[in-house]
Amino acid sequence: MAAPITEIHNPLTEEEKKLQKLEELKTLIANNEDALNNMFKIVNELNDAGVFEAATSMLQGKEQIAKIALEQVTRQPVTNLINTVMGATGALMNADAAQSTKLLNSALAGIDEGNKFLQSEKKIGVLDLMKTLNDPDINRAIGFGVHFLKGMGKELKE
């Protein structure tokens, strides 16, 4: 058996729904007066700064702005930059991360040593240069440089 009807629901009219929503809005405003005041202050500052006017102008001129941006992006220097970045990114993705890190750290250490030498104002003679080849660190770096240049030359030939 069905349950007996205990209440009758009268659907609200459109006017009653509007009044109910207005009451809810009044309560919401009363409960959030400080937040609303701060929001209106911010909106007023943005308006005084011309942000809304600028945004409106940008929206009205969106087609012109898009055309200008597209013209700028398709210029030769920009396309060259994009192609260079894409090529460099592809090359870096092929590089071994550990080797790249080691090479960069070695280069930074070399820059530090070079700066220390510049501070001392010492001169290096031909004999000093020949003696440094016996230093294992210098020999390692020169060997790396020679083989680096060899690999680079092979790649440039192709």
N, CA, C and O of each residue as an XYZ file, in Angstrom:
632
protein
N       0.821     -1.182      0.000
C       0.000      0.000      0.000
C       0.865      1.246      0.000
O       1.971      1.246      0.541
N       0.369      2.279     -0.594
C       1.095      3.541     -0.655
C       0.948      4.284      0.649
O      -0.030      4.111      1.377
N       1.950      5.131      0.940
C       1.902      5.936      2.161
C       0.885      7.053      1.985
O       0.728      7.592      0.889
N       0.202      7.396      3.055
C      -0.798      8.458      2.940
C      -0.144      9.825      2.740
O       0.967     10.060      3.215
N      -0.822     10.706      2.048
C      -0.338     12.065      1.810
C      -0.550     12.855      3.082
O      -1.659     12.934      3.609
N       0.570     13.460      3.581
C       0.470     14.219      4.832
C       0.665     15.709      4.611
O       0.278     16.507      5.465
N       1.254     16.107      3.491
C       1.446     17.529      3.225
C       1.095     17.820      1.783
O       1.163     16.960      0.905
N       0.727     19.040      1.583
C       0.423     19.482      0.227
C       1.456     20.542     -0.133
O       1.617     21.539      0.570
N       2.149     20.305     -1.240
C       3.172     21.249     -1.707
C       2.544     22.175     -2.727
O       2.062     21.747     -3.776
N       2.561     23.450     -2.394
C       2.112     24.449     -3.361
C       3.338     24.978     -4.078
O       4.210     25.565     -3.438
N       3.433     24.788     -5.389
C       4.592     25.334     -6.095
C       4.608     26.852     -5.993
O       3.570     27.513     -6.032
N       5.827     27.387     -5.858
C       5.966     28.839     -5.744
C       5.736     29.489     -7.103
O       6.108     28.947     -8.143
N       5.126     30.641     -7.065
C       4.940     31.402     -8.297
C       6.262     32.076     -8.649
O       7.182     32.122     -7.833
N       6.344     32.585     -9.845
C       7.569     33.283    -10.286
C       7.861     34.463     -9.369
O       9.015     34.706     -9.014
N       6.856     35.169     -8.998
C       7.036     36.341     -8.119
C       7.557     35.914     -6.758
O       8.426     36.582     -6.198
N       7.046     34.813     -6.211
C       7.500     34.317     -4.912
C       8.958     33.831     -4.995
O       9.738     34.023     -4.062
N       9.308     33.205     -6.118
C      10.691     32.756     -6.308
C      11.643     33.941     -6.341
O      12.724     33.885     -5.754
N      11.247     35.029     -7.032
C      12.088     36.229     -7.085
C      12.244     36.838     -5.710
O      13.343     37.249     -5.336
N      11.154     36.904     -4.945
C      11.224     37.468     -3.590
C      12.117     36.616     -2.689
O      12.878     37.143     -1.878
N      12.016     35.298     -2.841
C      12.848     34.399     -2.041
C      14.324     34.612     -2.377
O      15.162     34.673     -1.477
N      14.646     34.724     -3.664
C      16.033     34.961     -4.085
C      16.535     36.306     -3.581
O      17.688     36.416     -3.164
N      15.681     37.338     -3.613
C      16.071     38.647     -3.086
C      16.377     38.576     -1.595
O      17.327     39.206     -1.130
N      15.601     37.830     -0.854
C      15.851     37.680      0.581
C      17.173     36.965      0.828
O      17.935     37.343      1.718
N      17.443     35.919      0.027
C      18.717     35.204      0.157
C      19.886     36.126     -0.169
O      20.925     36.077      0.489
N      19.714     36.966     -1.186
C      20.763     37.909     -1.572
C      20.992     38.947     -0.478
O      22.136     39.290     -0.179
N      19.914     39.447      0.121
C      20.044     40.416      1.223
C      20.819     39.800      2.383
O      21.691     40.444      2.966
N      20.500     38.556      2.714
C      21.193     37.875      3.809
C      22.670     37.703      3.475
O      23.538     37.924      4.319
N      22.943     37.309      2.243
C      24.320     37.122      1.811
C      25.101     38.429      1.876
O      26.250     38.439      2.317
N      24.501     39.516      1.449
C      25.160     40.825      1.501
C      25.406     41.242      2.946
O      26.483     41.734      3.284
N      24.421     41.045      3.781
C      24.564     41.434      5.188
C      25.668     40.619      5.871
O      26.401     41.150      6.706
N      25.788     39.358      5.527
C      26.786     38.494      6.162
C      28.197     38.742      5.635
O      29.168     38.376      6.298
N      28.332     39.350      4.470
C      29.643     39.531      3.847
C      29.923     41.001      3.521
O      30.522     41.308      2.490
N      29.496     41.889      4.383
C      29.632     43.325      4.129
C      31.085     43.749      3.958
O      31.401     44.499      3.034
N      31.980     43.282      4.835
C      33.399     43.671      4.743
C      34.033     43.188      3.435
O      34.758     43.929      2.771
N      33.750     41.952      3.086
C      34.317     41.407      1.852
C      33.799     42.183      0.641
O      34.561     42.479     -0.280
N      32.542     42.503      0.641
C      31.973     43.261     -0.484
C      32.569     44.666     -0.557
O      32.852     45.159     -1.649
N      32.760     45.309      0.580
C      33.374     46.640      0.578
C      34.792     46.576      0.013
O      35.181     47.432     -0.782
N      35.564     45.571      0.415
C      36.927     45.409     -0.121
C      36.900     45.142     -1.620
O      37.716     45.668     -2.376
N      35.947     44.319     -2.032
C      35.838     44.011     -3.459
C      35.517     45.279     -4.250
O      36.091     45.506     -5.315
N      34.609     46.100     -3.739
C      34.265     47.336     -4.440
C      35.436     48.310     -4.465
O      35.605     49.042     -5.440
N      36.250     48.332     -3.409
C      37.440     49.174     -3.404
C      38.418     48.731     -4.492
O      38.979     49.555     -5.214
N      38.611     47.425     -4.594
C      39.524     46.886     -5.614
C      39.008     47.217     -7.005
O      39.764     47.670     -7.865
N      37.726     46.990     -7.221
C      37.141     47.276     -8.531
C      37.270     48.760     -8.853
O      37.537     49.120    -10.000
N      37.085     49.618     -7.868
C      37.217     51.063     -8.076
C      38.654     51.429     -8.437
O      38.877     52.245     -9.331
N      39.637     50.832     -7.748
C      41.043     51.088     -8.066
C      41.378     50.629     -9.483
O      42.066     51.333    -10.222
N      40.891     49.454     -9.856
C      41.120     48.957    -11.213
C      40.498     49.888    -12.242
O      41.082     50.142    -13.296
N      39.332     50.386    -11.936
C      38.656     51.318    -12.847
C      39.435     52.625    -12.952
O      39.623     53.154    -14.048
N      39.886     53.143    -11.815
C      40.662     54.391    -11.826
C      41.972     54.223    -12.591
O      42.445     55.162    -13.232
N      42.555     53.033    -12.525
C      43.816     52.777    -13.224
C      43.611     52.554    -14.724
O      44.581     52.486    -15.479
N      42.375     52.441    -15.151
C      42.082     52.263    -16.571
C      42.151     50.823    -17.045
O      42.173     50.559    -18.247
N      42.185     49.883    -16.093
C      42.294     48.471    -16.466
C      41.076     48.018    -17.251
O      41.203     47.306    -18.247
N      39.894     48.429    -16.804
C      38.677     47.988    -17.486
C      38.576     48.591    -18.881
O      38.136     47.933    -19.823
N      38.986     49.846    -19.000
C      38.969     50.493    -20.318
C      39.939     49.783    -21.269
O      39.617     49.543    -22.433
N      41.117     49.455    -20.762
C      42.096     48.751    -21.587
C      41.588     47.367    -21.976
O      41.740     46.946    -23.122
N      40.988     46.665    -21.026
C      40.468     45.330    -21.321
C      39.338     45.402    -22.347
O      39.252     44.565    -23.245
N      38.483     46.395    -22.209
C      37.393     46.570    -23.168
C      37.947     46.856    -24.552
O      37.479     46.290    -25.540
N      38.930     47.724    -24.629
C      39.541     48.045    -25.920
C      40.208     46.820    -26.531
O      40.120     46.594    -27.738
N      40.875     46.029    -25.692
C      41.515     44.818    -26.198
C      40.479     43.833    -26.723
O      40.689     43.200    -27.758
N      39.366     43.702    -26.015
C      38.321     42.791    -26.475
C      37.704     43.281    -27.779
O      37.391     42.482    -28.662
N      37.531     44.579    -27.899
C      36.954     45.130    -29.126
C      37.926     44.988    -30.293
O      37.498     44.801    -31.432
N      39.218     45.074    -30.027
C      40.220     44.992    -31.085
C      40.917     43.650    -31.151
O      42.038     43.561    -31.653
N      40.272     42.597    -30.651
C      40.936     41.287    -30.574
C      41.386     40.774    -31.932
O      42.423     40.117    -32.028
N      40.623     41.063    -32.987
C      41.018     40.594    -34.314
C      42.272     41.323    -34.796
O      43.165     40.709    -35.380
N      42.335     42.621    -34.553
C      43.521     43.391    -34.950
C      44.735     42.950    -34.135
O      45.833     42.817    -34.676
N      44.542     42.724    -32.845
C      45.640     42.292    -31.979
C      46.153     40.930    -32.438
O      47.363     40.714    -32.501
N      45.241     40.011    -32.760
C      45.642     38.683    -33.234
C      46.408     38.797    -34.550
O      47.387     38.082    -34.763
N      45.964     39.692    -35.431
C      46.645     39.879    -36.716
C      48.067     40.398    -36.502
O      49.008     39.907    -37.125
N      48.224     41.389    -35.621
C      49.549     41.956    -35.335
C      50.449     40.895    -34.713
O      51.612     40.759    -35.092
N      49.903     40.140    -33.749
C      50.704     39.096    -33.098
C      51.148     38.050    -34.109
O      52.294     37.602    -34.078
N      50.259     37.663    -34.996
C      50.608     36.670    -36.014
C      51.679     37.208    -36.961
O      52.587     36.477    -37.354
N      51.572     38.483    -37.325
C      52.587     39.093    -38.187
C      53.943     39.102    -37.496
O      54.964     38.846    -38.135
N      53.966     39.393    -36.203
C      55.223     39.445    -35.455
C      55.847     38.054    -35.326
O      57.064     37.903    -35.442
N      55.019     37.050    -35.088
C      55.527     35.695    -34.893
C      56.075     35.124    -36.199
O      57.004     34.316    -36.179
N      55.510     35.537    -37.333
C      55.959     34.970    -38.606
C      57.124     35.730    -39.228
O      57.548     35.394    -40.334
N      57.648     36.737    -38.553
C      58.834     37.444    -39.054
C      60.032     36.508    -39.055
O      60.105     35.580    -38.249
N      60.964     36.753    -39.958
C      62.138     35.893    -40.141
C      62.956     35.714    -38.857
O      63.300     34.577    -38.535
N      63.290     36.780    -38.101
C      64.089     36.555    -36.885
C      63.370     35.676    -35.860
O      64.003     34.881    -35.165
N      62.054     35.823    -35.771
C      61.304     35.030    -34.785
C      61.260     33.565    -35.216
O      61.442     32.668    -34.393
N      61.019     33.324    -36.503
C      61.001     31.934    -36.961
C      62.391     31.302    -36.835
O      62.504     30.116    -36.528
N      63.446     32.086    -37.068
C      64.808     31.573    -36.868
C      65.026     31.180    -35.412
O      65.598     30.130    -35.121
N      64.563     32.039    -34.498
C      64.699     31.755    -33.071
C      63.942     30.485    -32.703
O      64.468     29.632    -31.987
N      62.724     30.357    -33.184
C      61.923     29.165    -32.876
C      62.618     27.915    -33.407
O      62.705     26.907    -32.705
N      63.114     27.977    -34.647
C      63.804     26.823    -35.221
C      65.081     26.500    -34.449
O      65.394     25.328    -34.239
N      65.816     27.519    -34.027
C      67.045     27.299    -33.256
C      66.728     26.656    -31.910
O      67.402     25.717    -31.489
N      65.702     27.166    -31.240
C      65.316     26.598    -29.944
C      64.876     25.144    -30.116
O      65.228     24.288    -29.305
N      64.115     24.868    -31.161
C      63.672     23.494    -31.391
C      64.862     22.574    -31.684
O      64.914     21.444    -31.196
N      65.819     23.067    -32.486
C      67.009     22.272    -32.779
C      67.846     22.024    -31.534
O      68.311     20.908    -31.300
N      68.035     23.075    -30.735
C      68.814     22.930    -29.505
C      68.111     21.992    -28.529
O      68.759     21.189    -27.858
N      66.798     22.093    -28.453
C      66.040     21.212    -27.565
C      66.190     19.760    -28.005
O      66.372     18.870    -27.175
N      66.113     19.526    -29.314
C      66.290     18.170    -29.816
C      67.671     17.632    -29.504
O      67.812     16.473    -29.113
N      68.688     18.455    -29.671
C      70.058     18.024    -29.377
C      70.227     17.749    -27.887
O      70.863     16.765    -27.508
N      69.661     18.609    -27.038
C      69.772     18.406    -25.592
C      69.036     17.152    -25.149
O      69.458     16.480    -24.207
N      67.929     16.832    -25.832
C      67.188     15.619    -25.469
C      67.999     14.367    -25.811
O      67.820     13.326    -25.178
N      68.886     14.455    -26.802
C      69.730     13.323    -27.163
C      70.941     13.198    -26.251
O      71.548     12.129    -26.175
N      71.298     14.263    -25.566
C      72.496     14.262    -24.723
C      72.232     13.486    -23.432
O      71.120     13.470    -22.905
N      73.279     12.853    -22.952
C      73.203     12.149    -21.677
C      73.234     13.179    -20.556
O      74.139     14.011    -20.494
N      72.250     13.121    -19.676
C      72.125     14.127    -18.617
C      73.337     14.126    -17.686
O      73.816     15.191    -17.295
N      73.824     12.969    -17.337
C      74.976     12.891    -16.422
C      76.214     13.497    -17.065
O      76.959     14.230    -16.416
N      76.437     13.189    -18.354
C      77.597     13.748    -19.046
C      77.466     15.263    -19.180
O      78.438     15.994    -18.991
N      76.262     15.730    -19.506
C      76.054     17.168    -19.653
C      76.302     17.886    -18.336
O      76.923     18.948    -18.307
N      75.816     17.306    -17.251
C      76.026     17.910    -15.930
C      77.507     17.953    -15.587
O      78.012     18.961    -15.092
N      78.199     16.846    -15.855
C      79.634     16.789    -15.559
C      80.391     17.822    -16.390
O      81.287     18.496    -15.881
N      80.030     17.944    -17.671
C      80.698     18.899    -18.553
C      80.455     20.336    -18.091
O      81.380     21.148    -18.062
N      79.205     20.648    -17.730
C      78.901     22.007    -17.261
C      79.607     22.318    -15.949
O      80.128     23.419    -15.769
N      79.626     21.350    -15.027
C      80.330     21.565    -13.762
C      81.827     21.747    -13.998
O      82.468     22.563    -13.336
N      82.385     20.986    -14.941
C      83.805     21.129    -15.270
C      84.086     22.502    -15.867
O      85.088     23.136    -15.539
N      83.197     22.955    -16.744
C      83.369     24.282    -17.353
C      83.304     25.370    -16.282
O      84.082     26.323    -16.326
N      82.389     25.240    -15.326
C      82.292     26.236    -14.251
C      83.548     26.234    -13.378
O      84.034     27.290    -12.972
N      84.065     25.037    -13.096
C      85.304     24.952    -12.312
C      86.452     25.582    -13.088
O      87.303     26.254    -12.505
N      86.479     25.365    -14.408
C      87.516     25.976    -15.244
C      87.417     27.487    -15.248
O      88.437     28.176    -15.220
N      86.223     28.001    -15.281
C      86.028     29.462    -15.236
C      86.537     30.023    -13.920
O      87.158     31.086    -13.889
N      86.273     29.302    -12.824
C      86.776     29.751    -11.514
C      88.302     29.786    -11.486
O      88.898     30.757    -11.019
N      88.926     28.730    -11.985
C      90.393     28.688    -12.019
C      90.949     29.789    -12.914
O      91.950     30.422    -12.575
N      90.302     30.021    -14.060
C      90.739     31.078    -14.969
C      90.645     32.448    -14.320
O      91.530     33.285    -14.495
N      89.576     32.678    -13.574
C      89.425     33.960    -12.876
C      90.491     34.140    -11.795
O      90.996     35.244    -11.586
N      90.825     33.051    -11.116
C      91.896     33.135    -10.107
C      93.216     33.524    -10.772
O      93.972     34.333    -10.234
N      93.489     32.941    -11.950
C      94.716     33.278    -12.666
C      94.713     34.743    -13.071
O      95.739     35.417    -12.975
N      93.579     35.236    -13.518
C      93.493     36.639    -13.930
C      93.747     37.586    -12.757
O      94.282     38.680    -12.941
N      93.367     37.169    -11.568
C      93.590     37.995    -10.380
C      95.078     38.088    -10.038
O      95.529     39.094     -9.491
N      95.838     37.038    -10.360
C      97.243     37.006     -9.968
C      98.148     37.811    -10.898
O      99.244     38.197    -10.490
N      97.733     38.070    -12.108
C      98.494     38.812    -13.108
C      99.846     38.165    -13.416
O     100.790     38.866    -13.779
N      99.955     36.849    -13.278
C     101.175     36.130    -13.644
C     101.210     35.969    -15.149
O     100.179     36.035    -15.818
N     102.415     35.755    -15.679
C     102.589     35.491    -17.102
C     102.971     34.038    -17.287
O     103.650     33.450    -16.445
N     102.531     33.460    -18.401
C     102.905     32.082    -18.719
C     103.837     32.128    -19.918
O     103.509     32.690    -20.964
N     104.990     31.534    -19.746
C     105.959     31.458    -20.842
C     105.799     30.143    -21.591
O     105.004     29.282    -21.212
N     106.573     30.010    -22.663
C     106.505     28.801    -23.496
C     106.911     27.571    -22.678
O     106.272     26.524    -22.778
N     107.975     27.694    -21.866
C     108.414     26.553    -21.061
C     107.368     26.184    -20.012
O     107.139     25.006    -19.739
N     106.732     27.209    -19.423
C     105.665     26.942    -18.450
C     104.524     26.173    -19.122
O     103.940     25.266    -18.528
N     104.220     26.544    -20.355
C     103.158     25.879    -21.101
C     103.516     24.417    -21.359
O     102.657     23.543    -21.247
N     104.758     24.149    -21.699
C     105.205     22.777    -21.946
C     105.173     21.950    -20.657
O     104.799     20.777    -20.680
N     105.564     22.561    -19.539
C     105.559     21.852    -18.258
C     104.135     21.486    -17.836
O     103.922     20.453    -17.201
N     103.165     22.328    -18.185
C     101.792     22.064    -17.746
C     101.202     20.828    -18.410
O     100.229     20.264    -17.910
N     101.781     20.396    -19.537
C     101.287     19.180    -20.186
C     101.488     17.953    -19.305
O     100.788     16.953    -19.465
N     102.450     18.021    -18.367
C     102.678     16.913    -17.433
C     101.629     16.887    -16.319
O     101.470     15.867    -15.648
N     100.917     17.990    -16.118
C      99.862     18.031    -15.102
C      98.693     17.172    -15.596
O      98.161     17.432    -16.676
N      98.280     16.148    -14.823
C      97.227     15.239    -15.291
C      95.890     15.954    -15.567
O      95.168     15.572    -16.488
N      95.564     16.969    -14.790
C      94.302     17.687    -14.999
C      94.325     18.437    -16.322
O      93.360     18.405    -17.085
N      95.436     19.111    -16.586
C      95.563     19.863    -17.839
C      95.617     18.907    -19.016
O      95.005     19.160    -20.054
N      96.349     17.808    -18.861
C      96.451     16.829    -19.933
C      95.066     16.245    -20.256
O      94.724     16.053    -21.423
N      94.288     15.971    -19.222
C      92.940     15.442    -19.408
C      92.072     16.449    -20.162
O      91.347     16.074    -21.084
N      92.142     17.720    -19.777
C      91.332     18.755    -20.421
C      91.755     18.961    -21.872
O      90.906     19.115    -22.750
N      93.062     18.965    -22.128
C      93.549     19.141    -23.506
C      93.147     17.938    -24.354
O      92.723     18.100    -25.499
N      93.275     16.742    -23.803
C      92.858     15.538    -24.521
C      91.365     15.589    -24.846
O      90.945     15.248    -25.952
N      90.585     16.014    -23.878
C      89.144     16.147    -24.103
C      88.882     17.159    -25.212
O      88.067     16.919    -26.103
N      89.577     18.289    -25.152
C      89.380     19.336    -26.153
C      89.744     18.877    -27.547
O      89.032     19.169    -28.508
N      90.853     18.157    -27.664
C      91.290     17.668    -28.977
C      90.262     16.690    -29.536
O      89.889     16.781    -30.706
N      89.805     15.761    -28.711
C      88.832     14.782    -29.177
C      87.453     15.422    -29.408
O      86.708     14.999    -30.291
N      87.135     16.410    -28.631
C      85.898     17.172    -28.851
C      85.930     17.811    -30.232
O      84.964     17.725    -30.990
N      87.064     18.460    -30.553
C      87.208     19.099    -31.859
C      87.171     18.078    -32.990
O      86.644     18.362    -34.066
N      87.725     16.894    -32.753
C      87.708     15.847    -33.771
C      86.265     15.403    -34.044
O      85.856     15.289    -35.199
N      85.504     15.154    -32.982
C      84.101     14.751    -33.146
C      83.276     15.838    -33.799
O      82.415     15.556    -34.633
N      83.533     17.073    -33.425
C      82.819     18.199    -34.014
C      83.137     18.305    -35.500
O      82.250     18.560    -36.315
N      84.408     18.108    -35.849
C      84.813     18.161    -37.264
C      84.158     17.062    -38.068
O      83.729     17.301    -39.197
N      84.068     15.858    -37.516
C      83.399     14.759    -38.227
C      81.939     15.104    -38.499
O      81.429     14.876    -39.596
N      81.281     15.650    -37.499
C      79.862     15.993    -37.637
C      79.672     17.126    -38.628
O      78.690     17.138    -39.371
N      80.590     18.072    -38.651
C      80.488     19.191    -39.590
C      80.689     18.734    -41.030
O      80.161     19.345    -41.959
N      81.453     17.660    -41.214
C      81.720     17.148    -42.564
C      80.454     16.572    -43.186
O      80.271     16.648    -44.401
N      79.579     15.995    -42.365
C      78.362     15.345    -42.880
C      77.319     16.349    -43.320
O      76.243     15.961    -43.776
